[in-house]
Amino acid sequence: MITVNTCETTAYNPLITAIEAICKAVPGDSFKIIMNNEDAFRDLKEYLSEQGIGFREIYDGERMVVQFKI
């Protein structure tokens, strides 16, 4: 499983870090993306839905996790 933790990123938007990792994926890759930015998390879920990728949401305090397989 590929884990991408955007909580410590200094990128303009943590969504950029997550999408970069997804774009480099090959079929069969599993992802765990950890975020602490609610807006980026909502946008990531919307992106995955638009791409037809099913996902699992996990909420842990201030951190939000989405798990999925490409």
All heavy atoms as TSV, in Angstrom:
chain	resi	resn	atom	element	x	y	z
A	1	MET	N	N	0.850	-1.178	0.000
A	1	MET	CA	C	0.000	0.000	0.000
A	1	MET	C	C	0.892	1.236	0.000
A	1	MET	O	O	1.829	1.331	0.790
A	1	MET	CB	C	-0.921	0.005	1.215
A	1	MET	CG	C	-1.815	1.231	1.262
A	1	MET	SD	S	-3.051	1.234	2.560
A	1	MET	CE	C	-4.192	0.042	1.919
A	2	ILE	N	N	0.582	2.153	-0.878
A	2	ILE	CA	C	1.310	3.415	-0.973
A	2	ILE	C	C	0.650	4.398	-0.009
A	2	ILE	O	O	-0.553	4.641	-0.096
A	2	ILE	CB	C	1.271	3.959	-2.406
A	2	ILE	CG1	C	1.941	2.970	-3.360
A	2	ILE	CG2	C	1.936	5.325	-2.482
A	2	ILE	CD1	C	1.713	3.253	-4.817
A	3	THR	N	N	1.439	4.942	0.908
A	3	THR	CA	C	0.913	5.906	1.876
A	3	THR	C	C	1.432	7.288	1.530
A	3	THR	O	O	2.632	7.481	1.358
A	3	THR	CB	C	1.338	5.536	3.312
A	3	THR	OG1	O	0.828	4.235	3.615
A	3	THR	CG2	C	0.793	6.538	4.313
A	4	VAL	N	N	0.507	8.241	1.416
A	4	VAL	CA	C	0.851	9.629	1.132
A	4	VAL	C	C	0.303	10.459	2.287
A	4	VAL	O	O	-0.909	10.535	2.489
A	4	VAL	CB	C	0.237	10.104	-0.207
A	4	VAL	CG1	C	0.595	11.554	-0.468
A	4	VAL	CG2	C	0.683	9.217	-1.353
A	5	ASN	N	N	1.203	11.050	3.071
A	5	ASN	CA	C	0.796	11.889	4.191
A	5	ASN	C	C	0.985	13.346	3.791
A	5	ASN	O	O	2.108	13.825	3.670
A	5	ASN	CB	C	1.629	11.560	5.433
A	5	ASN	CG	C	1.151	12.314	6.660
A	5	ASN	OD1	O	0.392	13.263	6.560
A	5	ASN	ND2	N	1.599	11.875	7.808
A	6	THR	N	N	-0.128	14.048	3.566
A	6	THR	CA	C	-0.050	15.446	3.132
A	6	THR	C	C	-0.096	16.412	4.307
A	6	THR	O	O	-0.069	17.616	4.098
A	6	THR	CB	C	-1.201	15.782	2.164
A	6	THR	OG1	O	-2.437	15.737	2.862
A	6	THR	CG2	C	-1.221	14.833	0.980
A	7	CYS	N	N	-0.136	15.894	5.526
A	7	CYS	CA	C	-0.236	16.766	6.704
A	7	CYS	C	C	1.001	17.641	6.887
A	7	CYS	O	O	0.911	18.727	7.425
A	7	CYS	CB	C	-0.466	15.938	7.961
A	7	CYS	SG	S	-2.027	15.047	7.948
A	8	GLU	N	N	2.142	17.161	6.461
A	8	GLU	CA	C	3.391	17.896	6.645
A	8	GLU	C	C	3.844	18.617	5.383
A	8	GLU	O	O	4.903	19.221	5.364
A	8	GLU	CB	C	4.491	16.932	7.101
A	8	GLU	CG	C	4.153	16.152	8.358
A	8	GLU	CD	C	3.949	17.041	9.569
A	8	GLU	OE1	O	4.669	18.051	9.703
A	8	GLU	OE2	O	3.060	16.729	10.381
A	9	THR	N	N	3.049	18.541	4.329
A	9	THR	CA	C	3.464	19.131	3.055
A	9	THR	C	C	3.450	20.654	3.119
A	9	THR	O	O	2.649	21.252	3.825
A	9	THR	CB	C	2.561	18.643	1.904
A	9	THR	OG1	O	3.109	19.112	0.688
A	9	THR	CG2	C	1.145	19.137	2.025
A	10	THR	N	N	4.352	21.244	2.370
A	10	THR	CA	C	4.385	22.704	2.276
A	10	THR	C	C	3.887	23.153	0.909
A	10	THR	O	O	4.029	24.306	0.542
A	10	THR	CB	C	5.821	23.226	2.499
A	10	THR	OG1	O	6.685	22.631	1.537
A	10	THR	CG2	C	6.303	22.912	3.908
A	11	ALA	N	N	3.330	22.216	0.157
A	11	ALA	CA	C	2.792	22.544	-1.160
A	11	ALA	C	C	1.652	23.557	-1.014
A	11	ALA	O	O	1.031	23.668	0.043
A	11	ALA	CB	C	2.284	21.283	-1.853
A	12	TYR	N	N	1.384	24.256	-2.086
A	12	TYR	CA	C	0.307	25.250	-2.094
A	12	TYR	C	C	-0.990	24.629	-1.600
A	12	TYR	O	O	-1.718	25.207	-0.829
A	12	TYR	CB	C	0.145	25.821	-3.501
A	12	TYR	CG	C	-1.058	26.705	-3.656
A	12	TYR	CD1	C	-1.091	27.953	-3.070
A	12	TYR	CD2	C	-2.161	26.278	-4.365
A	12	TYR	CE1	C	-2.195	28.768	-3.188
A	12	TYR	CE2	C	-3.273	27.086	-4.502
A	12	TYR	CZ	C	-3.284	28.327	-3.910
A	12	TYR	OH	O	-4.380	29.124	-4.036
A	13	ASN	N	N	-1.261	23.434	-2.048
A	13	ASN	CA	C	-2.472	22.732	-1.649
A	13	ASN	C	C	-2.116	21.260	-1.492
A	13	ASN	O	O	-1.514	20.677	-2.395
A	13	ASN	CB	C	-3.539	22.924	-2.725
A	13	ASN	CG	C	-4.881	22.357	-2.338
A	13	ASN	OD1	O	-4.977	21.344	-1.648
A	13	ASN	ND2	N	-5.932	23.003	-2.792
A	14	PRO	N	N	-2.474	20.635	-0.376
A	14	PRO	CA	C	-2.145	19.222	-0.189
A	14	PRO	C	C	-2.760	18.308	-1.251
A	14	PRO	O	O	-2.280	17.209	-1.479
A	14	PRO	CB	C	-2.691	18.886	1.197
A	14	PRO	CG	C	-3.481	20.047	1.644
A	14	PRO	CD	C	-3.165	21.199	0.754
A	15	LEU	N	N	-3.772	18.788	-1.926
A	15	LEU	CA	C	-4.388	18.004	-2.985
A	15	LEU	C	C	-3.393	17.745	-4.120
A	15	LEU	O	O	-3.410	16.688	-4.739
A	15	LEU	CB	C	-5.638	18.725	-3.510
A	15	LEU	CG	C	-6.468	17.988	-4.541
A	15	LEU	CD1	C	-6.976	16.670	-3.966
A	15	LEU	CD2	C	-7.634	18.848	-4.982
A	16	ILE	N	N	-2.503	18.693	-4.367
A	16	ILE	CA	C	-1.509	18.545	-5.427
A	16	ILE	C	C	-0.625	17.334	-5.152
A	16	ILE	O	O	-0.375	16.521	-6.047
A	16	ILE	CB	C	-0.657	19.833	-5.558
A	16	ILE	CG1	C	-1.539	20.981	-6.042
A	16	ILE	CG2	C	0.526	19.608	-6.496
A	16	ILE	CD1	C	-0.883	22.342	-5.959
A	17	THR	N	N	-0.170	17.180	-3.925
A	17	THR	CA	C	0.674	16.051	-3.545
A	17	THR	C	C	-0.058	14.730	-3.755
A	17	THR	O	O	0.509	13.763	-4.272
A	17	THR	CB	C	1.110	16.185	-2.077
A	17	THR	OG1	O	1.764	17.446	-1.902
A	17	THR	CG2	C	2.049	15.080	-1.665
A	18	ALA	N	N	-1.320	14.690	-3.374
A	18	ALA	CA	C	-2.121	13.470	-3.517
A	18	ALA	C	C	-2.335	13.124	-4.984
A	18	ALA	O	O	-2.153	11.970	-5.392
A	18	ALA	CB	C	-3.454	13.635	-2.809
A	19	ILE	N	N	-2.692	14.090	-5.797
A	19	ILE	CA	C	-2.961	13.842	-7.215
A	19	ILE	C	C	-1.684	13.430	-7.946
A	19	ILE	O	O	-1.716	12.563	-8.823
A	19	ILE	CB	C	-3.605	15.077	-7.887
A	19	ILE	CG1	C	-4.958	15.387	-7.247
A	19	ILE	CG2	C	-3.754	14.863	-9.391
A	19	ILE	CD1	C	-6.001	14.320	-7.394
A	20	GLU	N	N	-0.539	14.014	-7.589
A	20	GLU	CA	C	0.736	13.610	-8.195
A	20	GLU	C	C	0.984	12.122	-7.975
A	20	GLU	O	O	1.386	11.411	-8.890
A	20	GLU	CB	C	1.893	14.415	-7.612
A	20	GLU	CG	C	2.005	15.815	-8.144
A	20	GLU	CD	C	3.129	16.601	-7.505
A	20	GLU	OE1	O	3.638	16.206	-6.423
A	20	GLU	OE2	O	3.523	17.618	-8.081
A	21	ALA	N	N	0.757	11.651	-6.762
A	21	ALA	CA	C	0.966	10.232	-6.448
A	21	ALA	C	C	0.004	9.352	-7.240
A	21	ALA	O	O	0.390	8.305	-7.767
A	21	ALA	CB	C	0.796	9.996	-4.954
A	22	ILE	N	N	-1.254	9.777	-7.351
A	22	ILE	CA	C	-2.257	9.008	-8.087
A	22	ILE	C	C	-1.882	8.926	-9.569
A	22	ILE	O	O	-2.014	7.870	-10.198
A	22	ILE	CB	C	-3.659	9.627	-7.905
A	22	ILE	CG1	C	-4.101	9.479	-6.447
A	22	ILE	CG2	C	-4.670	8.984	-8.847
A	22	ILE	CD1	C	-5.328	10.289	-6.081
A	23	CYS	N	N	-1.387	10.023	-10.130
A	23	CYS	CA	C	-1.024	10.038	-11.552
A	23	CYS	C	C	0.145	9.106	-11.862
A	23	CYS	O	O	0.275	8.632	-12.988
A	23	CYS	CB	C	-0.697	11.461	-11.987
A	23	CYS	SG	S	-2.148	12.519	-12.093
A	24	LYS	N	N	0.994	8.832	-10.897
A	24	LYS	CA	C	2.137	7.937	-11.085
A	24	LYS	C	C	1.769	6.474	-10.845
A	24	LYS	O	O	2.595	5.589	-11.047
A	24	LYS	CB	C	3.266	8.332	-10.144
A	24	LYS	CG	C	3.859	9.692	-10.448
A	24	LYS	CD	C	4.916	10.066	-9.429
A	24	LYS	CE	C	5.443	11.468	-9.681
A	24	LYS	NZ	N	6.410	11.863	-8.654
A	25	ALA	N	N	0.544	6.218	-10.434
A	25	ALA	CA	C	0.118	4.858	-10.074
A	25	ALA	C	C	-0.056	3.981	-11.307
A	25	ALA	O	O	-0.302	4.468	-12.407
A	25	ALA	CB	C	-1.195	4.923	-9.307
A	26	VAL	N	N	0.066	2.695	-11.052
A	26	VAL	CA	C	-0.223	1.697	-12.085
A	26	VAL	C	C	-1.414	0.872	-11.600
A	26	VAL	O	O	-1.667	0.800	-10.393
A	26	VAL	CB	C	0.996	0.781	-12.356
A	26	VAL	CG1	C	2.144	1.582	-12.936
A	26	VAL	CG2	C	1.443	0.067	-11.109
A	27	PRO	N	N	-2.158	0.276	-12.517
A	27	PRO	CA	C	-3.310	-0.528	-12.099
A	27	PRO	C	C	-2.909	-1.571	-11.050
A	27	PRO	O	O	-1.895	-2.238	-11.175
A	27	PRO	CB	C	-3.771	-1.194	-13.393
A	27	PRO	CG	C	-3.346	-0.231	-14.462
A	27	PRO	CD	C	-2.029	0.327	-13.979
A	28	GLY	N	N	-3.697	-1.627	-9.996
A	28	GLY	CA	C	-3.438	-2.555	-8.904
A	28	GLY	C	C	-2.842	-1.896	-7.676
A	28	GLY	O	O	-2.827	-2.488	-6.596
A	29	ASP	N	N	-2.337	-0.662	-7.818
A	29	ASP	CA	C	-1.778	0.050	-6.668
A	29	ASP	C	C	-2.878	0.385	-5.665
A	29	ASP	O	O	-3.969	0.815	-6.045
A	29	ASP	CB	C	-1.090	1.349	-7.093
A	29	ASP	CG	C	0.281	1.148	-7.688
A	29	ASP	OD1	O	0.815	0.025	-7.580
A	29	ASP	OD2	O	0.826	2.120	-8.254
A	30	SER	N	N	-2.571	0.196	-4.397
A	30	SER	CA	C	-3.476	0.576	-3.308
A	30	SER	C	C	-2.920	1.819	-2.631
A	30	SER	O	O	-1.705	1.938	-2.454
A	30	SER	CB	C	-3.591	-0.548	-2.279
A	30	SER	OG	O	-4.180	-1.678	-2.860
A	31	PHE	N	N	-3.796	2.713	-2.249
A	31	PHE	CA	C	-3.387	3.980	-1.650
A	31	PHE	C	C	-4.026	4.209	-0.291
A	31	PHE	O	O	-5.167	3.804	-0.040
A	31	PHE	CB	C	-3.801	5.148	-2.550
A	31	PHE	CG	C	-2.880	5.398	-3.688
A	31	PHE	CD1	C	-3.055	4.734	-4.884
A	31	PHE	CD2	C	-1.836	6.289	-3.574
A	31	PHE	CE1	C	-2.208	4.948	-5.950
A	31	PHE	CE2	C	-0.978	6.516	-4.627
A	31	PHE	CZ	C	-1.170	5.849	-5.822
A	32	LYS	N	N	-3.279	4.909	0.532
A	32	LYS	CA	C	-3.766	5.448	1.798
A	32	LYS	C	C	-3.281	6.890	1.814
A	32	LYS	O	O	-2.077	7.146	1.877
A	32	LYS	CB	C	-3.191	4.675	2.974
A	32	LYS	CG	C	-3.576	5.218	4.321
A	32	LYS	CD	C	-2.942	4.362	5.420
A	32	LYS	CE	C	-3.326	4.839	6.790
A	32	LYS	NZ	N	-2.671	4.009	7.828
A	33	ILE	N	N	-4.210	7.824	1.697
A	33	ILE	CA	C	-3.848	9.239	1.677
A	33	ILE	C	C	-4.363	9.882	2.957
A	33	ILE	O	O	-5.550	9.811	3.273
A	33	ILE	CB	C	-4.402	9.950	0.428
A	33	ILE	CG1	C	-3.809	9.291	-0.819
A	33	ILE	CG2	C	-4.076	11.435	0.480
A	33	ILE	CD1	C	-4.233	9.884	-2.121
A	34	ILE	N	N	-3.442	10.498	3.689
A	34	ILE	CA	C	-3.748	11.109	4.978
A	34	ILE	C	C	-3.728	12.624	4.813
A	34	ILE	O	O	-2.767	13.181	4.277
A	34	ILE	CB	C	-2.712	10.690	6.040
A	34	ILE	CG1	C	-2.617	9.170	6.115
A	34	ILE	CG2	C	-3.046	11.302	7.394
A	34	ILE	CD1	C	-1.408	8.652	6.861
A	35	MET	N	N	-4.787	13.282	5.281
A	35	MET	CA	C	-4.895	14.739	5.158
A	35	MET	C	C	-5.384	15.349	6.472
A	35	MET	O	O	-6.024	14.676	7.271
A	35	MET	CB	C	-5.865	15.116	4.042
A	35	MET	CG	C	-5.460	14.661	2.680
A	35	MET	SD	S	-6.625	15.226	1.427
A	35	MET	CE	C	-5.505	15.547	0.092
A	36	ASN	N	N	-5.101	16.630	6.634
A	36	ASN	CA	C	-5.666	17.370	7.750
A	36	ASN	C	C	-6.319	18.666	7.265
A	36	ASN	O	O	-6.635	19.542	8.046
A	36	ASN	CB	C	-4.611	17.652	8.829
A	36	ASN	CG	C	-3.462	18.496	8.328
A	36	ASN	OD1	O	-3.383	18.815	7.145
A	36	ASN	ND2	N	-2.565	18.850	9.221
A	37	ASN	N	N	-6.527	18.751	5.961
A	37	ASN	CA	C	-7.163	19.905	5.341
A	37	ASN	C	C	-8.530	19.453	4.809
A	37	ASN	O	O	-8.597	18.685	3.845
A	37	ASN	CB	C	-6.276	20.433	4.215
A	37	ASN	CG	C	-6.845	21.628	3.507
A	37	ASN	OD1	O	-7.969	21.597	3.037
A	37	ASN	ND2	N	-6.056	22.688	3.426
A	38	GLU	N	N	-9.590	19.930	5.445
A	38	GLU	CA	C	-10.940	19.480	5.086
A	38	GLU	C	C	-11.312	19.803	3.642
A	38	GLU	O	O	-11.947	18.993	2.965
A	38	GLU	CB	C	-11.971	20.094	6.037
A	38	GLU	CG	C	-11.896	19.542	7.438
A	38	GLU	CD	C	-12.942	20.131	8.352
A	38	GLU	OE1	O	-14.051	20.467	7.864
A	38	GLU	OE2	O	-12.664	20.257	9.554
A	39	ASP	N	N	-10.930	20.975	3.165
A	39	ASP	CA	C	-11.269	21.360	1.789
A	39	ASP	C	C	-10.580	20.449	0.780
A	39	ASP	O	O	-11.199	19.991	-0.183
A	39	ASP	CB	C	-10.882	22.820	1.526
A	39	ASP	CG	C	-11.727	23.801	2.320
A	39	ASP	OD1	O	-12.889	23.469	2.648
A	39	ASP	OD2	O	-11.223	24.903	2.616
A	40	ALA	N	N	-9.297	20.177	0.996
A	40	ALA	CA	C	-8.557	19.299	0.088
A	40	ALA	C	C	-9.118	17.882	0.155
A	40	ALA	O	O	-9.217	17.200	-0.866
A	40	ALA	CB	C	-7.075	19.310	0.433
A	41	PHE	N	N	-9.494	17.429	1.340
A	41	PHE	CA	C	-10.052	16.087	1.505
A	41	PHE	C	C	-11.364	15.957	0.732
A	41	PHE	O	O	-11.582	14.988	0.019
A	41	PHE	CB	C	-10.272	15.802	2.994
A	41	PHE	CG	C	-10.658	14.391	3.300
A	41	PHE	CD1	C	-9.765	13.351	3.123
A	41	PHE	CD2	C	-11.921	14.089	3.784
A	41	PHE	CE1	C	-10.113	12.042	3.422
A	41	PHE	CE2	C	-12.286	12.790	4.082
A	41	PHE	CZ	C	-11.375	11.760	3.902
A	42	ARG	N	N	-12.204	16.958	0.831
A	42	ARG	CA	C	-13.475	16.963	0.099
A	42	ARG	C	C	-13.216	16.958	-1.411
A	42	ARG	O	O	-13.845	16.218	-2.157
A	42	ARG	CB	C	-14.307	18.179	0.502
A	42	ARG	CG	C	-15.670	18.236	-0.167
A	42	ARG	CD	C	-16.493	19.448	0.239
A	42	ARG	NE	N	-15.801	20.693	-0.071
A	42	ARG	CZ	C	-15.321	21.540	0.842
A	42	ARG	NH1	N	-15.468	21.303	2.122
A	42	ARG	NH2	N	-14.697	22.649	0.475
A	43	ASP	N	N	-12.245	17.762	-1.853
A	43	ASP	CA	C	-11.908	17.811	-3.278
A	43	ASP	C	C	-11.351	16.477	-3.768
A	43	ASP	O	O	-11.651	16.043	-4.886
A	43	ASP	CB	C	-10.906	18.927	-3.561
A	43	ASP	CG	C	-11.505	20.319	-3.389
A	43	ASP	OD1	O	-12.756	20.432	-3.364
A	43	ASP	OD2	O	-10.728	21.285	-3.286
A	44	LEU	N	N	-10.538	15.820	-2.938
A	44	LEU	CA	C	-9.983	14.517	-3.319
A	44	LEU	C	C	-11.092	13.490	-3.471
A	44	LEU	O	O	-11.118	12.737	-4.439
A	44	LEU	CB	C	-8.964	14.042	-2.282
A	44	LEU	CG	C	-8.379	12.648	-2.531
A	44	LEU	CD1	C	-7.645	12.593	-3.868
A	44	LEU	CD2	C	-7.471	12.246	-1.386
A	45	LYS	N	N	-12.037	13.474	-2.546
A	45	LYS	CA	C	-13.165	12.533	-2.645
A	45	LYS	C	C	-13.982	12.811	-3.902
A	45	LYS	O	O	-14.415	11.880	-4.582
A	45	LYS	CB	C	-14.037	12.619	-1.393
A	45	LYS	CG	C	-13.343	12.136	-0.140
A	45	LYS	CD	C	-14.277	12.045	1.049
A	45	LYS	CE	C	-14.996	13.344	1.316
A	45	LYS	NZ	N	-15.914	13.277	2.458
A	46	GLU	N	N	-14.176	14.067	-4.224
A	46	GLU	CA	C	-14.915	14.433	-5.431
A	46	GLU	C	C	-14.164	13.957	-6.681
A	46	GLU	O	O	-14.764	13.409	-7.604
A	46	GLU	CB	C	-15.115	15.945	-5.492
A	46	GLU	CG	C	-15.943	16.417	-6.657
A	46	GLU	CD	C	-16.183	17.909	-6.637
A	46	GLU	OE1	O	-16.307	18.493	-5.540
A	46	GLU	OE2	O	-16.243	18.499	-7.729
A	47	TYR	N	N	-12.855	14.147	-6.700
A	47	TYR	CA	C	-12.032	13.697	-7.827
A	47	TYR	C	C	-12.131	12.186	-8.003
A	47	TYR	O	O	-12.336	11.695	-9.118
A	47	TYR	CB	C	-10.577	14.119	-7.616
A	47	TYR	CG	C	-9.632	13.521	-8.627
A	47	TYR	CD1	C	-9.527	14.064	-9.908
A	47	TYR	CD2	C	-8.858	12.411	-8.317
A	47	TYR	CE1	C	-8.669	13.511	-10.850
A	47	TYR	CE2	C	-7.992	11.845	-9.257
A	47	TYR	CZ	C	-7.910	12.401	-10.509
A	47	TYR	OH	O	-7.072	11.853	-11.435
A	48	LEU	N	N	-11.991	11.448	-6.906
A	48	LEU	CA	C	-12.067	9.995	-6.982
A	48	LEU	C	C	-13.432	9.542	-7.488
A	48	LEU	O	O	-13.527	8.628	-8.314
A	48	LEU	CB	C	-11.766	9.365	-5.615
A	48	LEU	CG	C	-10.337	9.547	-5.105
A	48	LEU	CD1	C	-10.223	9.044	-3.671
A	48	LEU	CD2	C	-9.339	8.851	-6.004
A	49	SER	N	N	-14.483	10.182	-7.023
A	49	SER	CA	C	-15.837	9.850	-7.484
A	49	SER	C	C	-15.988	10.104	-8.976
A	49	SER	O	O	-16.560	9.285	-9.705
A	49	SER	CB	C	-16.878	10.655	-6.707
A	49	SER	OG	O	-16.905	10.272	-5.363
A	50	GLU	N	N	-15.468	11.233	-9.443
A	50	GLU	CA	C	-15.553	11.566	-10.866
A	50	GLU	C	C	-14.792	10.553	-11.719
A	50	GLU	O	O	-15.163	10.303	-12.872
A	50	GLU	CB	C	-15.001	12.966	-11.119
A	50	GLU	CG	C	-15.889	14.070	-10.606
A	50	GLU	CD	C	-15.242	15.448	-10.698
A	50	GLU	OE1	O	-14.053	15.545	-11.087
A	50	GLU	OE2	O	-15.917	16.434	-10.365
A	51	GLN	N	N	-13.726	9.981	-11.170
A	51	GLN	CA	C	-12.921	8.999	-11.889
A	51	GLN	C	C	-13.496	7.584	-11.772
A	51	GLN	O	O	-12.964	6.645	-12.357
A	51	GLN	CB	C	-11.480	9.000	-11.372
A	51	GLN	CG	C	-10.754	10.322	-11.529
A	51	GLN	CD	C	-10.709	10.791	-12.963
A	51	GLN	OE1	O	-10.359	10.036	-13.866
A	51	GLN	NE2	N	-11.091	12.033	-13.191
A	52	GLY	N	N	-14.560	7.431	-10.995
A	52	GLY	CA	C	-15.175	6.124	-10.809
A	52	GLY	C	C	-14.372	5.209	-9.892
A	52	GLY	O	O	-14.475	3.993	-9.991
A	53	ILE	N	N	-13.593	5.799	-9.006
A	53	ILE	CA	C	-12.760	5.040	-8.070
A	53	ILE	C	C	-13.469	4.992	-6.715
A	53	ILE	O	O	-13.726	6.029	-6.103
A	53	ILE	CB	C	-11.373	5.691	-7.908
A	53	ILE	CG1	C	-10.648	5.731	-9.255
A	53	ILE	CG2	C	-10.544	4.947	-6.862
A	53	ILE	CD1	C	-9.369	6.540	-9.256
A	54	GLY	N	N	-13.799	3.776	-6.284
A	54	GLY	CA	C	-14.416	3.622	-4.971
A	54	GLY	C	C	-13.380	3.832	-3.879
A	54	GLY	O	O	-12.199	3.551	-4.074
A	55	PHE	N	N	-13.805	4.343	-2.742
A	55	PHE	CA	C	-12.866	4.627	-1.667
A	55	PHE	C	C	-13.519	4.441	-0.305
A	55	PHE	O	O	-14.738	4.357	-0.193
A	55	PHE	CB	C	-12.307	6.049	-1.788
A	55	PHE	CG	C	-13.364	7.119	-1.807
A	55	PHE	CD1	C	-13.826	7.695	-0.638
A	55	PHE	CD2	C	-13.901	7.541	-3.018
A	55	PHE	CE1	C	-14.796	8.685	-0.669
A	55	PHE	CE2	C	-14.876	8.529	-3.064
A	55	PHE	CZ	C	-15.323	9.102	-1.881
A	56	ARG	N	N	-12.673	4.375	0.705
A	56	ARG	CA	C	-13.095	4.247	2.097
A	56	ARG	C	C	-12.599	5.469	2.849
A	56	ARG	O	O	-11.428	5.850	2.718
A	56	ARG	CB	C	-12.480	2.982	2.675
A	56	ARG	CG	C	-12.761	2.769	4.124
A	56	ARG	CD	C	-12.125	1.462	4.583
A	56	ARG	NE	N	-12.340	1.330	6.008
A	56	ARG	CZ	C	-11.529	0.710	6.828
A	56	ARG	NH1	N	-10.446	0.125	6.357
A	56	ARG	NH2	N	-11.783	0.640	8.101
A	57	GLU	N	N	-13.465	6.091	3.634
A	57	GLU	CA	C	-13.094	7.259	4.431
A	57	GLU	C	C	-12.893	6.846	5.886
A	57	GLU	O	O	-13.674	6.081	6.430
A	57	GLU	CB	C	-14.213	8.298	4.429
A	57	GLU	CG	C	-14.588	8.822	3.083
A	57	GLU	CD	C	-15.809	9.724	3.171
A	57	GLU	OE1	O	-15.799	10.674	3.981
A	57	GLU	OE2	O	-16.766	9.449	2.441
A	58	ILE	N	N	-11.848	7.377	6.508
A	58	ILE	CA	C	-11.588	7.129	7.922
A	58	ILE	C	C	-11.301	8.480	8.574
A	58	ILE	O	O	-10.472	9.250	8.074
A	58	ILE	CB	C	-10.374	6.189	8.108
A	58	ILE	CG1	C	-10.608	4.875	7.371
A	58	ILE	CG2	C	-10.096	5.961	9.590
A	58	ILE	CD1	C	-9.385	4.009	7.246
A	59	TYR	N	N	-11.964	8.751	9.676
A	59	TYR	CA	C	-11.748	10.000	10.405
A	59	TYR	C	C	-11.105	9.677	11.745
A	59	TYR	O	O	-11.590	8.840	12.488
A	59	TYR	CB	C	-13.079	10.722	10.614
A	59	TYR	CG	C	-13.700	11.157	9.308
A	59	TYR	CD1	C	-14.570	10.321	8.616
A	59	TYR	CD2	C	-13.404	12.387	8.764
A	59	TYR	CE1	C	-15.126	10.702	7.407
A	59	TYR	CE2	C	-13.954	12.783	7.557
A	59	TYR	CZ	C	-14.822	11.939	6.889
A	59	TYR	OH	O	-15.358	12.327	5.700
A	60	ASP	N	N	-9.977	10.343	12.016
A	60	ASP	CA	C	-9.231	10.107	13.242
A	60	ASP	C	C	-8.829	11.457	13.827
A	60	ASP	O	O	-7.755	11.981	13.521
A	60	ASP	CB	C	-8.005	9.245	12.946
A	60	ASP	CG	C	-7.184	8.936	14.180
A	60	ASP	OD1	O	-7.718	9.025	15.293
A	60	ASP	OD2	O	-5.991	8.605	14.020
A	61	GLY	N	N	-9.702	12.015	14.634
A	61	GLY	CA	C	-9.422	13.335	15.194
A	61	GLY	C	C	-9.354	14.373	14.094
A	61	GLY	O	O	-10.276	14.520	13.307
A	62	GLU	N	N	-8.223	15.073	14.002
A	62	GLU	CA	C	-8.052	16.112	12.990
A	62	GLU	C	C	-7.579	15.536	11.654
A	62	GLU	O	O	-7.554	16.242	10.655
A	62	GLU	CB	C	-7.035	17.152	13.466
A	62	GLU	CG	C	-7.559	17.976	14.632
A	62	GLU	CD	C	-6.534	19.044	15.050
A	62	GLU	OE1	O	-5.627	19.344	14.274
A	62	GLU	OE2	O	-6.689	19.539	16.161
A	63	ARG	N	N	-7.208	14.281	11.646
A	63	ARG	CA	C	-6.727	13.656	10.409
A	63	ARG	C	C	-7.834	12.878	9.715
A	63	ARG	O	O	-8.646	12.240	10.360
A	63	ARG	CB	C	-5.556	12.719	10.700
A	63	ARG	CG	C	-4.344	13.494	11.149
A	63	ARG	CD	C	-3.179	12.599	11.293
A	63	ARG	NE	N	-2.035	13.428	11.646
A	63	ARG	CZ	C	-0.803	13.099	11.386
A	63	ARG	NH1	N	-0.531	11.966	10.793
A	63	ARG	NH2	N	0.176	13.898	11.732
A	64	MET	N	N	-7.823	12.956	8.401
A	64	MET	CA	C	-8.776	12.244	7.572
A	64	MET	C	C	-7.988	11.359	6.619
A	64	MET	O	O	-6.969	11.770	6.096
A	64	MET	CB	C	-9.637	13.226	6.799
A	64	MET	CG	C	-10.449	14.147	7.700
A	64	MET	SD	S	-10.780	15.758	6.974
A	64	MET	CE	C	-9.192	16.547	7.128
A	65	VAL	N	N	-8.467	10.141	6.423
A	65	VAL	CA	C	-7.780	9.171	5.574
A	65	VAL	C	C	-8.752	8.666	4.528
A	65	VAL	O	O	-9.922	8.399	4.823
A	65	VAL	CB	C	-7.256	7.982	6.414
A	65	VAL	CG1	C	-6.572	6.948	5.518
A	65	VAL	CG2	C	-6.304	8.455	7.503
A	66	VAL	N	N	-8.253	8.530	3.318
A	66	VAL	CA	C	-9.029	7.885	2.259
A	66	VAL	C	C	-8.173	6.731	1.724
A	66	VAL	O	O	-6.974	6.897	1.494
A	66	VAL	CB	C	-9.454	8.883	1.149
A	66	VAL	CG1	C	-8.281	9.467	0.427
A	66	VAL	CG2	C	-10.417	8.272	0.169
A	67	GLN	N	N	-8.797	5.560	1.609
A	67	GLN	CA	C	-8.119	4.381	1.084
A	67	GLN	C	C	-8.838	3.931	-0.177
A	67	GLN	O	O	-10.058	3.933	-0.234
A	67	GLN	CB	C	-8.143	3.244	2.104
A	67	GLN	CG	C	-7.345	3.509	3.344
A	67	GLN	CD	C	-7.419	2.373	4.336
A	67	GLN	OE1	O	-8.375	1.594	4.339
A	67	GLN	NE2	N	-6.427	2.265	5.198
A	68	PHE	N	N	-8.043	3.535	-1.175
A	68	PHE	CA	C	-8.628	3.084	-2.433
A	68	PHE	C	C	-7.603	2.313	-3.223
A	68	PHE	O	O	-6.419	2.300	-2.904
A	68	PHE	CB	C	-9.140	4.283	-3.255
A	68	PHE	CG	C	-8.087	5.314	-3.554
A	68	PHE	CD1	C	-7.374	5.257	-4.744
A	68	PHE	CD2	C	-7.805	6.332	-2.658
A	68	PHE	CE1	C	-6.405	6.204	-5.029
A	68	PHE	CE2	C	-6.845	7.276	-2.925
A	68	PHE	CZ	C	-6.133	7.214	-4.116
A	69	LYS	N	N	-8.080	1.656	-4.282
A	69	LYS	CA	C	-7.220	0.886	-5.177
A	69	LYS	C	C	-7.478	1.348	-6.598
A	69	LYS	O	O	-8.623	1.542	-7.001
A	69	LYS	CB	C	-7.537	-0.605	-5.039
A	69	LYS	CG	C	-6.612	-1.497	-5.819
A	69	LYS	CD	C	-6.901	-2.954	-5.497
A	69	LYS	CE	C	-5.912	-3.844	-6.212
A	69	LYS	NZ	N	-6.126	-5.248	-5.891
A	70	ILE	N	N	-6.412	1.530	-7.343
A	70	ILE	CA	C	-6.512	1.977	-8.741
A	70	ILE	C	C	-6.797	0.777	-9.620
A	70	ILE	O	O	-6.231	-0.255	-9.491
A	70	ILE	CB	C	-5.195	2.644	-9.203
A	70	ILE	CG1	C	-4.883	3.867	-8.367
A	70	ILE	CG2	C	-5.248	2.981	-10.677
A	70	ILE	CD1	C	-5.780	5.046	-8.569
